[in-house]
Amino acid sequence: MEILKAVIVDDELKARQFLRQLTEKFIPDVKIVGEASNAFEAQEAIALCNPDLVFLDIDIPGKTGLEMLRE
């Protein structure tokens, strides 16, 4: 099975850590290749990592997750 690359975007460190742990434990076909805590970091991580999947929080500093999704 193909490994999917993912980026986690959440302003809360504990939320990012928890999602990473859950993903590693229950979804071995998804590899977390980047993390971001705000909209600026998220745009950089997405451009740099070219992920197949983005775990995107709705309320992050700089923009909402929905605004990022539209872009």
Predicted model as a PDB file, atoms N, CA, C, CB and O in Angstrom, pLDDT in the B-factor column:
MODEL        1                                                                  
ATOM      1  N   MET A   1       0.830  -1.178   0.000  1.00 71.00           N  
ATOM      2  CA  MET A   1       0.000   0.000   0.000  1.00 71.00           C  
ATOM      3  C   MET A   1       0.881   1.251   0.000  1.00 71.00           C  
ATOM      4  CB  MET A   1      -0.948  -0.007   1.210  1.00 71.00           C  
ATOM      5  O   MET A   1       1.943   1.267   0.623  1.00 71.00           O  
ATOM      6  N   GLU A   2       0.447   2.276  -0.685  1.00 89.00           N  
ATOM      7  CA  GLU A   2       1.201   3.523  -0.798  1.00 89.00           C  
ATOM      8  C   GLU A   2       1.132   4.337   0.497  1.00 89.00           C  
ATOM      9  CB  GLU A   2       0.672   4.355  -1.970  1.00 89.00           C  
ATOM     10  O   GLU A   2       0.078   4.441   1.125  1.00 89.00           O  
ATOM     11  N   ILE A   3       2.261   4.903   0.878  1.00 95.00           N  
ATOM     12  CA  ILE A   3       2.328   5.762   2.055  1.00 95.00           C  
ATOM     13  C   ILE A   3       1.878   7.167   1.651  1.00 95.00           C  
ATOM     14  CB  ILE A   3       3.776   5.785   2.661  1.00 95.00           C  
ATOM     15  O   ILE A   3       2.349   7.710   0.652  1.00 95.00           O  
ATOM     16  N   LEU A   4       0.963   7.752   2.432  1.00 97.00           N  
ATOM     17  CA  LEU A   4       0.506   9.116   2.204  1.00 97.00           C  
ATOM     18  C   LEU A   4       1.270  10.066   3.111  1.00 97.00           C  
ATOM     19  CB  LEU A   4      -1.013   9.238   2.445  1.00 97.00           C  
ATOM     20  O   LEU A   4       1.453   9.790   4.297  1.00 97.00           O  
ATOM     21  N   LYS A   5       1.716  11.183   2.553  1.00 98.00           N  
ATOM     22  CA  LYS A   5       2.403  12.209   3.333  1.00 98.00           C  
ATOM     23  C   LYS A   5       1.354  13.181   3.881  1.00 98.00           C  
ATOM     24  CB  LYS A   5       3.475  12.962   2.462  1.00 98.00           C  
ATOM     25  O   LYS A   5       0.419  13.563   3.177  1.00 98.00           O  
ATOM     26  N   ALA A   6       1.525  13.578   5.157  1.00 98.00           N  
ATOM     27  CA  ALA A   6       0.556  14.474   5.788  1.00 98.00           C  
ATOM     28  C   ALA A   6       1.246  15.585   6.561  1.00 98.00           C  
ATOM     29  CB  ALA A   6      -0.364  13.691   6.717  1.00 98.00           C  
ATOM     30  O   ALA A   6       2.366  15.428   7.048  1.00 98.00           O  
ATOM     31  N   VAL A   7       0.554  16.711   6.663  1.00 98.00           N  
ATOM     32  CA  VAL A   7       0.983  17.851   7.465  1.00 98.00           C  
ATOM     33  C   VAL A   7      -0.120  18.128   8.486  1.00 98.00           C  
ATOM     34  CB  VAL A   7       1.275  19.118   6.568  1.00 98.00           C  
ATOM     35  O   VAL A   7      -1.307  18.098   8.163  1.00 98.00           O  
ATOM     36  N   ILE A   8       0.298  18.399   9.721  1.00 98.00           N  
ATOM     37  CA  ILE A   8      -0.646  18.747  10.784  1.00 98.00           C  
ATOM     38  C   ILE A   8      -0.559  20.249  11.025  1.00 98.00           C  
ATOM     39  CB  ILE A   8      -0.347  17.947  12.101  1.00 98.00           C  
ATOM     40  O   ILE A   8       0.528  20.785  11.238  1.00 98.00           O  
ATOM     41  N   VAL A   9      -1.710  20.931  10.992  1.00 97.00           N  
ATOM     42  CA  VAL A   9      -1.770  22.364  11.247  1.00 97.00           C  
ATOM     43  C   VAL A   9      -2.704  22.604  12.432  1.00 97.00           C  
ATOM     44  CB  VAL A   9      -2.254  23.146   9.980  1.00 97.00           C  
ATOM     45  O   VAL A   9      -3.915  22.404  12.334  1.00 97.00           O  
ATOM     46  N   ASP A  10      -2.130  23.029  13.538  1.00 96.00           N  
ATOM     47  CA  ASP A  10      -2.904  23.330  14.744  1.00 96.00           C  
ATOM     48  C   ASP A  10      -2.053  24.233  15.623  1.00 96.00           C  
ATOM     49  CB  ASP A  10      -3.323  22.018  15.511  1.00 96.00           C  
ATOM     50  O   ASP A  10      -0.850  24.011  15.757  1.00 96.00           O  
ATOM     51  N   ASP A  11      -2.662  25.243  16.219  1.00 95.00           N  
ATOM     52  CA  ASP A  11      -1.886  26.158  17.051  1.00 95.00           C  
ATOM     53  C   ASP A  11      -1.585  25.595  18.433  1.00 95.00           C  
ATOM     54  CB  ASP A  11      -2.618  27.461  17.192  1.00 95.00           C  
ATOM     55  O   ASP A  11      -0.803  26.181  19.181  1.00 95.00           O  
ATOM     56  N   GLU A  12      -2.185  24.487  18.775  1.00 96.00           N  
ATOM     57  CA  GLU A  12      -1.942  23.862  20.078  1.00 96.00           C  
ATOM     58  C   GLU A  12      -0.967  22.696  19.926  1.00 96.00           C  
ATOM     59  CB  GLU A  12      -3.272  23.376  20.709  1.00 96.00           C  
ATOM     60  O   GLU A  12      -1.261  21.719  19.237  1.00 96.00           O  
ATOM     61  N   LEU A  13       0.187  22.803  20.569  1.00 97.00           N  
ATOM     62  CA  LEU A  13       1.222  21.776  20.496  1.00 97.00           C  
ATOM     63  C   LEU A  13       0.692  20.414  20.933  1.00 97.00           C  
ATOM     64  CB  LEU A  13       2.415  22.171  21.357  1.00 97.00           C  
ATOM     65  O   LEU A  13       0.952  19.407  20.274  1.00 97.00           O  
ATOM     66  N   LYS A  14      -0.045  20.377  22.036  1.00 98.00           N  
ATOM     67  CA  LYS A  14      -0.548  19.090  22.535  1.00 98.00           C  
ATOM     68  C   LYS A  14      -1.501  18.431  21.542  1.00 98.00           C  
ATOM     69  CB  LYS A  14      -1.255  19.283  23.878  1.00 98.00           C  
ATOM     70  O   LYS A  14      -1.520  17.206  21.422  1.00 98.00           O  
ATOM     71  N   ALA A  15      -2.283  19.225  20.836  1.00 97.00           N  
ATOM     72  CA  ALA A  15      -3.188  18.677  19.817  1.00 97.00           C  
ATOM     73  C   ALA A  15      -2.393  18.074  18.667  1.00 97.00           C  
ATOM     74  CB  ALA A  15      -4.140  19.770  19.290  1.00 97.00           C  
ATOM     75  O   ALA A  15      -2.734  17.003  18.165  1.00 97.00           O  
ATOM     76  N   ARG A  16      -1.320  18.771  18.245  1.00 97.00           N  
ATOM     77  CA  ARG A  16      -0.476  18.226  17.174  1.00 97.00           C  
ATOM     78  C   ARG A  16       0.193  16.931  17.608  1.00 97.00           C  
ATOM     79  CB  ARG A  16       0.589  19.248  16.754  1.00 97.00           C  
ATOM     80  O   ARG A  16       0.244  15.963  16.850  1.00 97.00           O  
ATOM     81  N   GLN A  17       0.707  16.920  18.837  1.00 98.00           N  
ATOM     82  CA  GLN A  17       1.362  15.714  19.349  1.00 98.00           C  
ATOM     83  C   GLN A  17       0.381  14.547  19.436  1.00 98.00           C  
ATOM     84  CB  GLN A  17       1.976  15.985  20.727  1.00 98.00           C  
ATOM     85  O   GLN A  17       0.716  13.419  19.076  1.00 98.00           O  
ATOM     86  N   PHE A  18      -0.824  14.823  19.913  1.00 98.00           N  
ATOM     87  CA  PHE A  18      -1.836  13.770  20.061  1.00 98.00           C  
ATOM     88  C   PHE A  18      -2.234  13.210  18.692  1.00 98.00           C  
ATOM     89  CB  PHE A  18      -3.084  14.316  20.798  1.00 98.00           C  
ATOM     90  O   PHE A  18      -2.343  11.996  18.524  1.00 98.00           O  
ATOM     91  N   LEU A  19      -2.448  14.092  17.721  1.00 97.00           N  
ATOM     92  CA  LEU A  19      -2.817  13.634  16.380  1.00 97.00           C  
ATOM     93  C   LEU A  19      -1.691  12.826  15.759  1.00 97.00           C  
ATOM     94  CB  LEU A  19      -3.169  14.823  15.480  1.00 97.00           C  
ATOM     95  O   LEU A  19      -1.943  11.825  15.090  1.00 97.00           O  
ATOM     96  N   ARG A  20      -0.449  13.251  15.974  1.00 97.00           N  
ATOM     97  CA  ARG A  20       0.702  12.491  15.470  1.00 97.00           C  
ATOM     98  C   ARG A  20       0.715  11.087  16.078  1.00 97.00           C  
ATOM     99  CB  ARG A  20       2.030  13.230  15.790  1.00 97.00           C  
ATOM    100  O   ARG A  20       0.893  10.099  15.365  1.00 97.00           O  
ATOM    101  N   GLN A  21       0.526  11.002  17.401  1.00 97.00           N  
ATOM    102  CA  GLN A  21       0.523   9.702  18.082  1.00 97.00           C  
ATOM    103  C   GLN A  21      -0.597   8.806  17.563  1.00 97.00           C  
ATOM    104  CB  GLN A  21       0.377   9.893  19.597  1.00 97.00           C  
ATOM    105  O   GLN A  21      -0.377   7.622  17.306  1.00 97.00           O  
ATOM    106  N   LEU A  22      -1.786   9.361  17.409  1.00 97.00           N  
ATOM    107  CA  LEU A  22      -2.912   8.575  16.895  1.00 97.00           C  
ATOM    108  C   LEU A  22      -2.639   8.073  15.483  1.00 97.00           C  
ATOM    109  CB  LEU A  22      -4.196   9.409  16.912  1.00 97.00           C  
ATOM    110  O   LEU A  22      -2.906   6.917  15.156  1.00 97.00           O  
ATOM    111  N   THR A  23      -2.111   8.949  14.665  1.00 96.00           N  
ATOM    112  CA  THR A  23      -1.816   8.574  13.282  1.00 96.00           C  
ATOM    113  C   THR A  23      -0.772   7.464  13.223  1.00 96.00           C  
ATOM    114  CB  THR A  23      -1.332   9.792  12.490  1.00 96.00           C  
ATOM    115  O   THR A  23      -0.946   6.478  12.507  1.00 96.00           O  
ATOM    116  N   GLU A  24       0.312   7.627  13.979  1.00 94.00           N  
ATOM    117  CA  GLU A  24       1.369   6.613  13.974  1.00 94.00           C  
ATOM    118  C   GLU A  24       0.855   5.268  14.477  1.00 94.00           C  
ATOM    119  CB  GLU A  24       2.548   7.073  14.831  1.00 94.00           C  
ATOM    120  O   GLU A  24       1.250   4.218  13.969  1.00 94.00           O  
ATOM    121  N   LYS A  25      -0.021   5.300  15.469  1.00 96.00           N  
ATOM    122  CA  LYS A  25      -0.516   4.060  16.061  1.00 96.00           C  
ATOM    123  C   LYS A  25      -1.574   3.364  15.203  1.00 96.00           C  
ATOM    124  CB  LYS A  25      -1.085   4.345  17.426  1.00 96.00           C  
ATOM    125  O   LYS A  25      -1.548   2.143  15.051  1.00 96.00           O  
ATOM    126  N   PHE A  26      -2.503   4.142  14.645  1.00 97.00           N  
ATOM    127  CA  PHE A  26      -3.656   3.538  13.987  1.00 97.00           C  
ATOM    128  C   PHE A  26      -3.684   3.640  12.467  1.00 97.00           C  
ATOM    129  CB  PHE A  26      -4.871   4.150  14.514  1.00 97.00           C  
ATOM    130  O   PHE A  26      -4.453   2.933  11.816  1.00 97.00           O  
ATOM    131  N   ILE A  27      -2.858   4.508  11.895  1.00 95.00           N  
ATOM    132  CA  ILE A  27      -2.863   4.671  10.438  1.00 95.00           C  
ATOM    133  C   ILE A  27      -1.415   4.629   9.938  1.00 95.00           C  
ATOM    134  CB  ILE A  27      -3.565   6.016  10.019  1.00 95.00           C  
ATOM    135  O   ILE A  27      -0.862   5.666   9.571  1.00 95.00           O  
ATOM    136  N   PRO A  28      -0.810   3.467   9.920  1.00 92.00           N  
ATOM    137  CA  PRO A  28       0.606   3.371   9.535  1.00 92.00           C  
ATOM    138  C   PRO A  28       0.880   3.767   8.083  1.00 92.00           C  
ATOM    139  CB  PRO A  28       1.092   1.966   9.760  1.00 92.00           C  
ATOM    140  O   PRO A  28       2.031   4.009   7.719  1.00 92.00           O  
ATOM    141  N   ASP A  29      -0.151   3.836   7.258  1.00 96.00           N  
ATOM    142  CA  ASP A  29       0.029   4.230   5.861  1.00 96.00           C  
ATOM    143  C   ASP A  29       0.101   5.743   5.682  1.00 96.00           C  
ATOM    144  CB  ASP A  29      -1.097   3.676   5.022  1.00 96.00           C  
ATOM    145  O   ASP A  29       0.251   6.227   4.560  1.00 96.00           O  
ATOM    146  N   VAL A  30      -0.005   6.493   6.779  1.00 97.00           N  
ATOM    147  CA  VAL A  30       0.121   7.949   6.740  1.00 97.00           C  
ATOM    148  C   VAL A  30       1.375   8.346   7.516  1.00 97.00           C  
ATOM    149  CB  VAL A  30      -1.153   8.647   7.334  1.00 97.00           C  
ATOM    150  O   VAL A  30       1.532   7.994   8.685  1.00 97.00           O  
ATOM    151  N   LYS A  31       2.259   9.079   6.855  1.00 97.00           N  
ATOM    152  CA  LYS A  31       3.487   9.555   7.504  1.00 97.00           C  
ATOM    153  C   LYS A  31       3.388  11.067   7.670  1.00 97.00           C  
ATOM    154  CB  LYS A  31       4.765   9.164   6.672  1.00 97.00           C  
ATOM    155  O   LYS A  31       3.182  11.793   6.698  1.00 97.00           O  
ATOM    156  N   ILE A  32       3.534  11.538   8.908  1.00 97.00           N  
ATOM    157  CA  ILE A  32       3.516  12.970   9.179  1.00 97.00           C  
ATOM    158  C   ILE A  32       4.870  13.542   8.756  1.00 97.00           C  
ATOM    159  CB  ILE A  32       3.217  13.264  10.699  1.00 97.00           C  
ATOM    160  O   ILE A  32       5.907  13.191   9.318  1.00 97.00           O  
ATOM    161  N   VAL A  33       4.846  14.420   7.765  1.00 98.00           N  
ATOM    162  CA  VAL A  33       6.086  14.977   7.223  1.00 98.00           C  
ATOM    163  C   VAL A  33       6.289  16.440   7.598  1.00 98.00           C  
ATOM    164  CB  VAL A  33       6.097  14.837   5.720  1.00 98.00           C  
ATOM    165  O   VAL A  33       7.331  17.022   7.294  1.00 98.00           O  
ATOM    166  N   GLY A  34       5.295  17.038   8.259  1.00 97.00           N  
ATOM    167  CA  GLY A  34       5.429  18.431   8.659  1.00 97.00           C  
ATOM    168  C   GLY A  34       4.356  18.838   9.639  1.00 97.00           C  
ATOM    169  O   GLY A  34       3.298  18.216   9.736  1.00 97.00           O  
ATOM    170  N   GLU A  35       4.657  19.908  10.370  1.00 97.00           N  
ATOM    171  CA  GLU A  35       3.710  20.474  11.326  1.00 97.00           C  
ATOM    172  C   GLU A  35       3.784  21.991  11.237  1.00 97.00           C  
ATOM    173  CB  GLU A  35       4.007  19.982  12.780  1.00 97.00           C  
ATOM    174  O   GLU A  35       4.806  22.554  10.844  1.00 97.00           O  
ATOM    175  N   ALA A  36       2.688  22.645  11.607  1.00 97.00           N  
ATOM    176  CA  ALA A  36       2.644  24.101  11.626  1.00 97.00           C  
ATOM    177  C   ALA A  36       1.709  24.562  12.723  1.00 97.00           C  
ATOM    178  CB  ALA A  36       2.200  24.660  10.263  1.00 97.00           C  
ATOM    179  O   ALA A  36       0.734  23.890  13.056  1.00 97.00           O  
ATOM    180  N   SER A  37       2.030  25.743  13.289  1.00 96.00           N  
ATOM    181  CA  SER A  37       1.204  26.271  14.378  1.00 96.00           C  
ATOM    182  C   SER A  37       0.448  27.534  13.991  1.00 96.00           C  
ATOM    183  CB  SER A  37       2.065  26.554  15.580  1.00 96.00           C  
ATOM    184  O   SER A  37      -0.321  28.065  14.792  1.00 96.00           O  
ATOM    185  N   ASN A  38       0.659  28.023  12.761  1.00 95.00           N  
ATOM    186  CA  ASN A  38      -0.085  29.197  12.293  1.00 95.00           C  
ATOM    187  C   ASN A  38      -0.194  29.150  10.770  1.00 95.00           C  
ATOM    188  CB  ASN A  38       0.606  30.519  12.755  1.00 95.00           C  
ATOM    189  O   ASN A  38       0.370  28.266  10.125  1.00 95.00           O  
ATOM    190  N   ALA A  39      -0.923  30.108  10.205  1.00 92.00           N  
ATOM    191  CA  ALA A  39      -1.184  30.094   8.770  1.00 92.00           C  
ATOM    192  C   ALA A  39       0.098  30.257   7.951  1.00 92.00           C  
ATOM    193  CB  ALA A  39      -2.167  31.194   8.412  1.00 92.00           C  
ATOM    194  O   ALA A  39       0.262  29.600   6.923  1.00 92.00           O  
ATOM    195  N   PHE A  40       1.003  31.125   8.399  1.00 93.00           N  
ATOM    196  CA  PHE A  40       2.251  31.335   7.668  1.00 93.00           C  
ATOM    197  C   PHE A  40       3.081  30.055   7.621  1.00 93.00           C  
ATOM    198  CB  PHE A  40       3.062  32.465   8.309  1.00 93.00           C  
ATOM    199  O   PHE A  40       3.549  29.653   6.556  1.00 93.00           O  
ATOM    200  N   GLU A  41       3.263  29.412   8.785  1.00 95.00           N  
ATOM    201  CA  GLU A  41       4.008  28.149   8.831  1.00 95.00           C  
ATOM    202  C   GLU A  41       3.308  27.077   8.003  1.00 95.00           C  
ATOM    203  CB  GLU A  41       4.171  27.671  10.285  1.00 95.00           C  
ATOM    204  O   GLU A  41       3.961  26.264   7.349  1.00 95.00           O  
ATOM    205  N   ALA A  42       1.990  27.080   8.036  1.00 94.00           N  
ATOM    206  CA  ALA A  42       1.230  26.079   7.280  1.00 94.00           C  
ATOM    207  C   ALA A  42       1.476  26.212   5.785  1.00 94.00           C  
ATOM    208  CB  ALA A  42      -0.264  26.209   7.575  1.00 94.00           C  
ATOM    209  O   ALA A  42       1.691  25.215   5.095  1.00 94.00           O  
ATOM    210  N   GLN A  43       1.444  27.441   5.285  1.00 93.00           N  
ATOM    211  CA  GLN A  43       1.690  27.647   3.858  1.00 93.00           C  
ATOM    212  C   GLN A  43       3.089  27.183   3.473  1.00 93.00           C  
ATOM    213  CB  GLN A  43       1.506  29.123   3.490  1.00 93.00           C  
ATOM    214  O   GLN A  43       3.278  26.577   2.418  1.00 93.00           O  
ATOM    215  N   GLU A  44       4.070  27.467   4.329  1.00 96.00           N  
ATOM    216  CA  GLU A  44       5.447  27.021   4.061  1.00 96.00           C  
ATOM    217  C   GLU A  44       5.545  25.498   4.084  1.00 96.00           C  
ATOM    218  CB  GLU A  44       6.419  27.624   5.092  1.00 96.00           C  
ATOM    219  O   GLU A  44       6.148  24.898   3.195  1.00 96.00           O  
ATOM    220  N   ALA A  45       4.949  24.872   5.109  1.00 96.00           N  
ATOM    221  CA  ALA A  45       5.026  23.409   5.243  1.00 96.00           C  
ATOM    222  C   ALA A  45       4.342  22.709   4.078  1.00 96.00           C  
ATOM    223  CB  ALA A  45       4.393  22.957   6.564  1.00 96.00           C  
ATOM    224  O   ALA A  45       4.841  21.707   3.566  1.00 96.00           O  
ATOM    225  N   ILE A  46       3.201  23.238   3.663  1.00 95.00           N  
ATOM    226  CA  ILE A  46       2.475  22.625   2.551  1.00 95.00           C  
ATOM    227  C   ILE A  46       3.279  22.757   1.263  1.00 95.00           C  
ATOM    228  CB  ILE A  46       1.083  23.271   2.385  1.00 95.00           C  
ATOM    229  O   ILE A  46       3.366  21.806   0.487  1.00 95.00           O  
ATOM    230  N   ALA A  47       3.867  23.930   1.030  1.00 95.00           N  
ATOM    231  CA  ALA A  47       4.674  24.132  -0.180  1.00 95.00           C  
ATOM    232  C   ALA A  47       5.928  23.261  -0.160  1.00 95.00           C  
ATOM    233  CB  ALA A  47       5.067  25.611  -0.321  1.00 95.00           C  
ATOM    234  O   ALA A  47       6.307  22.690  -1.182  1.00 95.00           O  
ATOM    235  N   LEU A  48       6.563  23.162   0.992  1.00 97.00           N  
ATOM    236  CA  LEU A  48       7.813  22.405   1.117  1.00 97.00           C  
ATOM    237  C   LEU A  48       7.590  20.893   1.075  1.00 97.00           C  
ATOM    238  CB  LEU A  48       8.514  22.778   2.410  1.00 97.00           C  
ATOM    239  O   LEU A  48       8.334  20.173   0.409  1.00 97.00           O  
ATOM    240  N   CYS A  49       6.579  20.420   1.775  1.00 97.00           N  
ATOM    241  CA  CYS A  49       6.364  18.972   1.931  1.00 97.00           C  
ATOM    242  C   CYS A  49       5.491  18.350   0.848  1.00 97.00           C  
ATOM    243  CB  CYS A  49       5.743  18.700   3.265  1.00 97.00           C  
ATOM    244  O   CYS A  49       5.517  17.135   0.653  1.00 97.00           O  
ATOM    245  N   ASN A  50       4.719  19.172   0.145  1.00 97.00           N  
ATOM    246  CA  ASN A  50       3.812  18.668  -0.886  1.00 97.00           C  
ATOM    247  C   ASN A  50       3.005  17.457  -0.385  1.00 97.00           C  
ATOM    248  CB  ASN A  50       4.609  18.286  -2.146  1.00 97.00           C  
ATOM    249  O   ASN A  50       3.096  16.374  -0.962  1.00 97.00           O  
ATOM    250  N   PRO A  51       2.217  17.638   0.686  1.00 98.00           N  
ATOM    251  CA  PRO A  51       1.523  16.502   1.290  1.00 98.00           C  
ATOM    252  C   PRO A  51       0.326  16.032   0.467  1.00 98.00           C  
ATOM    253  CB  PRO A  51       1.066  16.865   2.680  1.00 98.00           C  
ATOM    254  O   PRO A  51      -0.234  16.770  -0.343  1.00 98.00           O  
ATOM    255  N   ASP A  52      -0.039  14.785   0.707  1.00 97.00           N  
ATOM    256  CA  ASP A  52      -1.258  14.226   0.127  1.00 97.00           C  
ATOM    257  C   ASP A  52      -2.466  14.569   0.989  1.00 97.00           C  
ATOM    258  CB  ASP A  52      -1.132  12.702  -0.031  1.00 97.00           C  
ATOM    259  O   ASP A  52      -3.605  14.555   0.523  1.00 97.00           O  
ATOM    260  N   LEU A  53      -2.195  14.878   2.259  1.00 96.00           N  
ATOM    261  CA  LEU A  53      -3.245  15.070   3.254  1.00 96.00           C  
ATOM    262  C   LEU A  53      -2.815  16.178   4.209  1.00 96.00           C  
ATOM    263  CB  LEU A  53      -3.538  13.748   4.030  1.00 96.00           C  
ATOM    264  O   LEU A  53      -1.650  16.253   4.599  1.00 96.00           O  
ATOM    265  N   VAL A  54      -3.769  17.045   4.586  1.00 96.00           N  
ATOM    266  CA  VAL A  54      -3.493  18.091   5.571  1.00 96.00           C  
ATOM    267  C   VAL A  54      -4.558  18.007   6.665  1.00 96.00           C  
ATOM    268  CB  VAL A  54      -3.477  19.519   4.904  1.00 96.00           C  
ATOM    269  O   VAL A  54      -5.756  18.104   6.398  1.00 96.00           O  
ATOM    270  N   PHE A  55      -4.094  17.824   7.902  1.00 96.00           N  
ATOM    271  CA  PHE A  55      -4.984  17.897   9.066  1.00 96.00           C  
ATOM    272  C   PHE A  55      -5.003  19.366   9.456  1.00 96.00           C  
ATOM    273  CB  PHE A  55      -4.500  16.955  10.277  1.00 96.00           C  
ATOM    274  O   PHE A  55      -4.021  19.875   9.995  1.00 96.00           O  
ATOM    275  N   LEU A  56      -6.107  20.053   9.190  1.00 94.00           N  
ATOM    276  CA  LEU A  56      -6.160  21.509   9.291  1.00 94.00           C  
ATOM    277  C   LEU A  56      -7.162  21.953  10.346  1.00 94.00           C  
ATOM    278  CB  LEU A  56      -6.517  22.123   7.940  1.00 94.00           C  
ATOM    279  O   LEU A  56      -8.363  21.714  10.223  1.00 94.00           O  
ATOM    280  N   ASP A  57      -6.647  22.605  11.386  1.00 93.00           N  
ATOM    281  CA  ASP A  57      -7.492  23.180  12.429  1.00 93.00           C  
ATOM    282  C   ASP A  57      -8.288  24.335  11.830  1.00 93.00           C  
ATOM    283  CB  ASP A  57      -6.639  23.662  13.649  1.00 93.00           C  
ATOM    284  O   ASP A  57      -7.810  25.012  10.920  1.00 93.00           O  
ATOM    285  N   ILE A  58      -9.481  24.559  12.326  1.00 91.00           N  
ATOM    286  CA  ILE A  58     -10.321  25.641  11.820  1.00 91.00           C  
ATOM    287  C   ILE A  58      -9.854  27.006  12.316  1.00 91.00           C  
ATOM    288  CB  ILE A  58     -11.766  25.413  12.226  1.00 91.00           C  
ATOM    289  O   ILE A  58      -9.886  27.983  11.567  1.00 91.00           O  
ATOM    290  N   ASP A  59      -9.424  27.078  13.564  1.00 90.00           N  
ATOM    291  CA  ASP A  59      -9.062  28.363  14.173  1.00 90.00           C  
ATOM    292  C   ASP A  59      -7.568  28.403  14.466  1.00 90.00           C  
ATOM    293  CB  ASP A  59      -9.870  28.601  15.471  1.00 90.00           C  
ATOM    294  O   ASP A  59      -7.115  27.913  15.501  1.00 90.00           O  
ATOM    295  N   ILE A  60      -6.800  28.997  13.537  1.00 90.00           N  
ATOM    296  CA  ILE A  60      -5.356  29.128  13.716  1.00 90.00           C  
ATOM    297  C   ILE A  60      -4.965  30.598  13.572  1.00 90.00           C  
ATOM    298  CB  ILE A  60      -4.584  28.246  12.689  1.00 90.00           C  
ATOM    299  O   ILE A  60      -5.666  31.353  12.898  1.00 90.00           O  
ATOM    300  N   PRO A  61      -3.874  31.013  14.183  1.00 89.00           N  
ATOM    301  CA  PRO A  61      -3.429  32.406  14.059  1.00 89.00           C  
ATOM    302  C   PRO A  61      -3.099  32.760  12.604  1.00 89.00           C  
ATOM    303  CB  PRO A  61      -2.199  32.652  14.951  1.00 89.00           C  
ATOM    304  O   PRO A  61      -2.435  32.002  11.897  1.00 89.00           O  
ATOM    305  N   GLY A  62      -3.575  33.917  12.185  1.00 88.00           N  
ATOM    306  CA  GLY A  62      -3.273  34.404  10.842  1.00 88.00           C  
ATOM    307  C   GLY A  62      -4.430  34.296   9.881  1.00 88.00           C  
ATOM    308  O   GLY A  62      -4.697  35.230   9.125  1.00 88.00           O  
ATOM    309  N   LYS A  63      -5.121  33.173   9.895  1.00 88.00           N  
ATOM    310  CA  LYS A  63      -6.266  32.916   9.008  1.00 88.00           C  
ATOM    311  C   LYS A  63      -7.078  31.803   9.642  1.00 88.00           C  
ATOM    312  CB  LYS A  63      -5.808  32.529   7.540  1.00 88.00           C  
ATOM    313  O   LYS A  63      -6.622  31.139  10.573  1.00 88.00           O  
ATOM    314  N   THR A  64      -8.258  31.610   9.140  1.00 85.00           N  
ATOM    315  CA  THR A  64      -8.999  30.428   9.573  1.00 85.00           C  
ATOM    316  C   THR A  64      -8.606  29.271   8.654  1.00 85.00           C  
ATOM    317  CB  THR A  64     -10.555  30.679   9.545  1.00 85.00           C  
ATOM    318  O   THR A  64      -8.098  29.481   7.553  1.00 85.00           O  
ATOM    319  N   GLY A  65      -8.845  28.068   9.120  1.00 82.00           N  
ATOM    320  CA  GLY A  65      -8.582  26.903   8.293  1.00 82.00           C  
ATOM    321  C   GLY A  65      -9.406  26.935   7.021  1.00 82.00           C  
ATOM    322  O   GLY A  65      -8.948  26.480   5.973  1.00 82.00           O  
ATOM    323  N   LEU A  66     -10.608  27.465   7.100  1.00 84.00           N  
ATOM    324  CA  LEU A  66     -11.459  27.554   5.905  1.00 84.00           C  
ATOM    325  C   LEU A  66     -10.885  28.546   4.890  1.00 84.00           C  
ATOM    326  CB  LEU A  66     -12.890  27.972   6.297  1.00 84.00           C  
ATOM    327  O   LEU A  66     -10.963  28.302   3.686  1.00 84.00           O  
ATOM    328  N   GLU A  67     -10.315  29.652   5.351  1.00 87.00           N  
ATOM    329  CA  GLU A  67      -9.664  30.587   4.437  1.00 87.00           C  
ATOM    330  C   GLU A  67      -8.472  29.924   3.746  1.00 87.00           C  
ATOM    331  CB  GLU A  67      -9.208  31.850   5.193  1.00 87.00           C  
ATOM    332  O   GLU A  67      -8.262  30.099   2.546  1.00 87.00           O  
ATOM    333  N   MET A  68      -7.706  29.172   4.509  1.00 82.00           N  
ATOM    334  CA  MET A  68      -6.567  28.458   3.919  1.00 82.00           C  
ATOM    335  C   MET A  68      -7.027  27.443   2.887  1.00 82.00           C  
ATOM    336  CB  MET A  68      -5.751  27.758   5.008  1.00 82.00           C  
ATOM    337  O   MET A  68      -6.405  27.285   1.837  1.00 82.00           O  
ATOM    338  N   LEU A  69      -8.112  26.764   3.191  1.00 79.00           N  
ATOM    339  CA  LEU A  69      -8.644  25.754   2.285  1.00 79.00           C  
ATOM    340  C   LEU A  69      -9.063  26.387   0.949  1.00 79.00           C  
ATOM    341  CB  LEU A  69      -9.841  25.031   2.936  1.00 79.00           C  
ATOM    342  O   LEU A  69      -8.832  25.811  -0.114  1.00 79.00           O  
ATOM    343  N   ARG A  70      -9.671  27.561   1.010  1.00 83.00           N  
ATOM    344  CA  ARG A  70     -10.081  28.250  -0.209  1.00 83.00           C  
ATOM    345  C   ARG A  70      -8.884  28.627  -1.082  1.00 83.00           C  
ATOM    346  CB  ARG A  70     -10.877  29.496   0.142  1.00 83.00           C  
ATOM    347  O   ARG A  70      -8.973  28.634  -2.309  1.00 83.00           O  
ATOM    348  N   GLU A  71      -7.758  28.941  -0.423  1.00 80.00           N  
ATOM    349  CA  GLU A  71      -6.563  29.334  -1.175  1.00 80.00           C  
ATOM    350  C   GLU A  71      -5.918  28.137  -1.825  1.00 80.00           C  
ATOM    351  CB  GLU A  71      -5.559  30.035  -0.269  1.00 80.00           C  
ATOM    352  O   GLU A  71      -4.898  28.276  -2.501  1.00 80.00           O  
TER     353      GLU A  71                                                      
ENDMDL                                                                          
END                                                                             
